[in-house]
Amino acid sequence: MFSIEYPAVAVAGSTERFPVHRIYCIGQNYAAHAREMGSDPERQAPVWFMKPADSVVPDGSTVDYPPRTNNLHHEIELVVALQKGGRNISAAAASELIFGYAVGLDLTRRDIQEELRKNGKPWDPAKSFEQAAPISAIHPASDIGHPDSGRIWLNVNGELRQEGDIADLIWSIPGALAELSTLFTLAPGDLLFTGTPSGVGPLVTGDKLSGGVAGVGDINIAIGSARKA
């Protein structure tokens, strides 16, 4: 028989690990980023997509440059980790579901995404590949509270690429969780990538990324070469 190692994320200040159930992502959740992607943030309902649980990559890793793309993009995000689930959760009760927060990167094969969008097709090949969700250790809400404002940023090779404030989320964390719970039954172990500020751009082999969310934590990864086999 074979054995399966289930994906999990480090918990800051602990030897415990957070087992990942599903990874939900909300797209175009900062107005400036929605505009740079050609959308009107005032008219858009939430854009949801998912990544496989085993696409998580720990802080400090080198990520293989993925196949079938010449335009890999970075998207720095605040990530929410759930300890409870349910359906039709109210925004007022959403914080009760949250175990903690982390900093993540939604890596995107932008050329594939643009072709899929142009043809009205799902984004999965652009978003749901191996190592597409680097993530820092999760900081429990019992230690840091529930952040609703603070700088979010990303440097590539020491140059500032993305910067914003999580106070500018179009869909707040409670609102996003409430809306998501009308579509799916949320569960312990779920992660929610909450969207990225403007300034997304291309990455190449050898790039070193460092970013963070004030009051939450930091993430550092490197982009390696394409895997040959």
C-alpha positions in Angstrom: 0.0 0.0 0.0 1.0 3.6 -0.4 1.0 6.4 2.2 -0.2 9.9 1.8 1.3 12.9 3.6 -1.5 15.5 4.1 -0.6 19.2 3.7 -0.2 21.3 6.8 1.1 24.7 7.8 3.3 25.7 10.7 1.7 27.5 13.7 3.8 30.3 15.0 5.2 29.8 18.5 4.2 26.1 18.5 5.3 22.7 17.4 1.7 22.0 16.2 0.7 22.2 12.6 -2.5 23.4 10.9 -3.9 20.7 8.6 -5.2 22.2 5.4 -8.7 21.2 4.2 -9.5 23.5 1.3 -7.9 26.7 0.0 -10.5 29.4 -1.1 -9.4 32.6 -2.8 -11.2 35.8 -3.5 -10.0 37.7 -6.6 -9.9 41.4 -7.3 -10.7 42.3 -3.7 -8.8 45.6 -3.7 -10.2 48.4 -5.9 -6.8 49.4 -7.4 -6.0 45.8 -8.3 -9.4 45.2 -9.8 -8.9 48.3 -12.0 -5.4 47.2 -13.1 -7.0 43.9 -14.2 -9.6 45.7 -16.2 -12.6 45.3 -13.9 -14.9 47.8 -12.2 -14.8 47.2 -8.5 -18.0 49.0 -7.9 -20.0 46.5 -10.0 -18.3 43.2 -9.3 -19.6 40.4 -7.0 -16.9 38.4 -5.3 -14.7 36.4 -7.7 -14.0 33.0 -6.1 -11.5 30.3 -7.1 -9.7 27.5 -5.3 -6.3 26.0 -5.1 -5.5 22.4 -4.1 -4.5 21.9 -0.5 -1.2 20.5 -1.4 -0.2 23.7 -3.2 0.9 25.2 0.1 4.7 26.0 0.3 6.3 27.0 3.6 8.1 30.2 4.2 11.8 30.1 3.2 11.2 27.8 0.3 12.5 27.9 -3.3 9.5 27.5 -5.7 10.0 25.8 -9.0 9.1 28.0 -12.0 5.9 26.3 -13.3 5.5 24.8 -16.7 3.5 26.2 -19.6 3.9 29.9 -18.7 6.3 32.7 -19.6 4.5 35.2 -17.3 4.4 34.0 -13.7 3.0 36.8 -11.4 3.2 37.5 -7.7 0.1 38.4 -5.6 0.8 39.1 -1.8 -2.2 38.4 0.4 -3.5 38.2 4.0 -4.6 34.6 4.7 -7.3 33.5 7.1 -7.2 30.1 8.8 -10.4 28.6 10.1 -10.9 26.5 13.2 -14.6 26.1 12.8 -17.0 25.8 9.9 -20.6 25.9 8.9 -23.1 27.2 6.4 -24.9 30.6 6.1 -22.6 32.2 8.7 -23.5 35.8 9.6 -20.8 38.4 9.3 -21.2 39.2 13.0 -20.4 35.5 13.9 -17.6 35.1 11.4 -14.7 35.9 13.7 -15.7 32.8 15.9 -14.6 30.6 13.0 -11.1 32.1 12.7 -8.1 30.3 14.2 -5.5 32.8 13.0 -3.8 34.7 10.2 -0.9 34.3 7.9 0.8 35.9 4.9 0.5 34.2 1.6 1.3 34.5 -2.1 -1.2 33.6 -4.8 1.2 32.7 -7.7 -0.5 33.0 -11.0 0.3 31.9 -14.6 -1.0 35.3 -16.0 -0.7 34.5 -19.6 -2.8 31.4 -19.2 -5.3 33.3 -17.0 -5.7 36.0 -19.7 -6.3 33.5 -22.4 -8.9 31.7 -20.3 -10.6 35.0 -19.3 -10.8 36.1 -22.9 -12.6 32.8 -23.8 -14.9 32.8 -20.8 -13.3 29.7 -19.3 -12.4 28.8 -15.7 -9.1 30.0 -14.2 -8.0 26.6 -12.7 -4.9 26.0 -14.9 -3.8 29.6 -14.1 -4.2 29.4 -10.3 -4.2 25.7 -9.2 -0.8 24.3 -10.0 1.9 22.8 -7.7 3.5 25.2 -5.2 1.1 27.9 -6.1 0.3 29.0 -2.5 3.4 29.9 -0.5 2.4 30.7 3.1 4.0 31.9 6.3 3.4 30.3 9.7 -0.1 31.0 11.0 -0.3 33.4 13.9 -3.2 32.5 16.2 -5.9 35.2 16.7 -5.5 34.6 20.4 -2.0 36.2 20.1 -2.5 38.9 17.5 -6.3 39.6 17.5 -8.3 40.1 14.3 -6.5 42.6 12.1 -8.7 44.9 10.0 -6.1 47.5 9.0 -2.4 47.6 8.4 0.2 47.8 5.7 0.5 44.9 3.2 3.6 44.9 0.9 5.8 42.8 -1.3 9.5 43.4 -2.3 11.1 41.6 -5.2 14.9 41.6 -5.1 14.7 44.5 -2.6 12.4 46.6 -4.8 8.9 47.5 -3.6 6.4 46.0 -6.0 3.1 45.9 -4.1 1.8 48.0 -1.2 -1.6 48.7 0.3 -3.6 48.5 3.5 -5.9 45.6 4.4 -8.4 48.2 5.5 -9.0 48.7 1.8 -10.5 45.3 1.2 -13.7 45.5 -0.9 -15.1 42.5 0.9 -14.0 42.6 4.6 -13.0 39.3 6.1 -16.3 38.8 8.0 -18.2 39.8 4.9 -16.2 37.5 2.7 -16.6 34.5 5.0 -20.3 35.1 5.3 -20.7 35.2 1.5 -18.5 32.2 1.0 -20.5 30.2 3.5 -23.6 30.6 1.3 -21.8 28.7 -1.4 -19.8 26.1 0.5 -19.9 24.4 3.9 -16.8 25.8 5.5 -14.8 23.5 7.7 -11.9 23.5 10.2 -8.7 23.6 8.2 -9.9 25.9 5.5 -7.8 28.8 4.3 -9.0 32.0 2.7 -6.7 34.1 0.6 -8.3 37.5 0.9 -7.0 39.3 -2.3 -4.0 41.3 -3.4 -3.3 45.1 -3.7 -2.2 46.6 -7.0 1.3 46.2 -8.4 1.2 42.6 -9.4 3.9 41.7 -11.9 6.2 39.1 -13.5 8.8 36.9 -11.8 11.8 35.1 -13.2 14.2 32.4 -12.0 16.4 33.8 -9.3 14.0 36.4 -7.9 13.8 36.7 -4.2 10.5 37.8 -2.7 9.9 39.3 0.8 6.7 40.7 2.0 4.3 40.9 4.9 1.3 42.2 6.6 1.7 44.6 9.6 0.7 42.9 12.8 0.6 39.5 11.2 4.0 38.4 9.9 6.3 38.1 7.0 7.1 35.7 4.1 10.3 35.1 2.1 10.6 32.8 -0.9 12.8 32.4 -4.0 11.9 31.5 -7.5 13.9 28.6 -8.8 14.3 27.1 -12.3 11.7 25.0 -14.0 11.6 21.4 -12.9 12.9 19.1 -15.6 11.1 15.9 -14.5 
